[in-house]
Structures are given as C-alpha cells and as structure tokens.
Amino acid sequence: MTTPAPSYKPPKELQELLDKKRKRTAVLPKRSWIQRNPRLFQITFITTSLLVFFSKPLYDAFIADPLPLKGPIVPPHKR
C-alpha cells in the first residue's frame, strides 16, 4: 500500500512574499450604474429620447410650448 505524499509547504520567506502579493493595495471607488451597464444605459436613453420626440402626445406634454389662449379673457358678468 502506498502512502500519500506530504503536502508542499514553501519556505517561510517565500510564503511571506506570496502573502504580500495577495493583499489589495488600492481601494477602488464604487462604480455608478451607468459605468457598470453602459450598453443598457445607451439603449434606454436613446429609446426614451426617440419615443418622446416622435410620439405626438409625449412631445406635446414634455417639449412643445403651451398653446396660446384664444382671444382676450373677459371676466364673467356679476349680477
């Protein structure tokens, strides 16, 4: 019957170097949703913009100037 080979343990100096390499040296800032999903952001932004621009009710609601009032405003007659 064969005995399993003992596991390899590197020398102490080499193990210290390996442990140092494993540590992260810089703290990275959190990325925004746009930076994490650039393609989805572009598709969403372009689709929404085109929908607002080419849809008559949405264009009137968001972009178009309000309609001018018809004729002069006359207050109602008081009795």
C-alpha positions in Angstrom: 0.0 0.0 0.0 1.3 3.5 -0.9 1.2 6.4 1.4 0.1 9.8 0.2 2.9 12.3 -0.5 3.2 15.1 2.1 1.7 18.4 1.0 4.2 21.0 -0.2 5.0 23.9 2.2 7.1 26.7 0.8 10.0 28.2 2.8 8.9 31.0 5.2 10.5 33.8 3.2 8.6 32.7 0.0 5.4 32.3 1.9 5.7 35.9 3.2 6.2 37.2 -0.3 3.2 35.3 -1.5 1.0 36.6 1.3 2.1 40.2 0.5 1.1 39.8 -3.2 -2.4 38.6 -2.2 -3.3 41.8 -0.4 -5.0 44.5 -2.4 -3.0 47.7 -2.4 -5.7 50.2 -3.6 -9.3 50.8 -2.6 -11.3 51.2 -5.7 -14.3 53.6 -5.7 -17.7 52.3 -6.3 -18.7 52.5 -9.9 -22.1 54.1 -10.9 -24.9 52.2 -12.6 -24.0 53.9 -15.9 -20.4 52.7 -15.7 -21.4 49.2 -14.9 -24.1 49.0 -17.6 -23.0 51.3 -20.5 -24.8 49.4 -23.2 -28.1 49.2 -21.3 -27.8 52.9 -20.5 -27.3 53.9 -24.1 -30.2 51.7 -25.4 -32.5 53.1 -22.7 -31.5 56.7 -23.2 -31.8 56.6 -27.0 -35.1 54.7 -26.9 -36.7 57.1 -24.4 -35.4 60.1 -26.4 -36.8 58.9 -29.7 -40.1 57.9 -28.1 -40.6 61.3 -26.6 -39.5 63.1 -29.8 -41.6 61.1 -32.2 -44.7 60.4 -30.1 -47.2 63.3 -30.5 -48.8 63.1 -27.1 -45.5 62.8 -25.3 -43.9 65.5 -27.4 -46.8 67.9 -26.5 -46.5 67.0 -22.9 -42.7 67.4 -22.5 -41.3 69.7 -25.2 -43.9 71.7 -27.1 -44.8 75.2 -26.0 -48.2 75.6 -24.4 -51.0 76.7 -26.7 -51.9 80.4 -26.5 -55.3 81.2 -25.1 -58.0 82.0 -27.6 -58.9 85.7 -27.6 -59.0 88.1 -24.7 -60.1 86.8 -21.3 -63.3 88.5 -20.2 -64.4 88.1 -16.6 -67.9 86.7 -16.2 -70.8 89.2 -15.6 -71.6 89.9 -12.0 -75.2 90.0 -11.0 
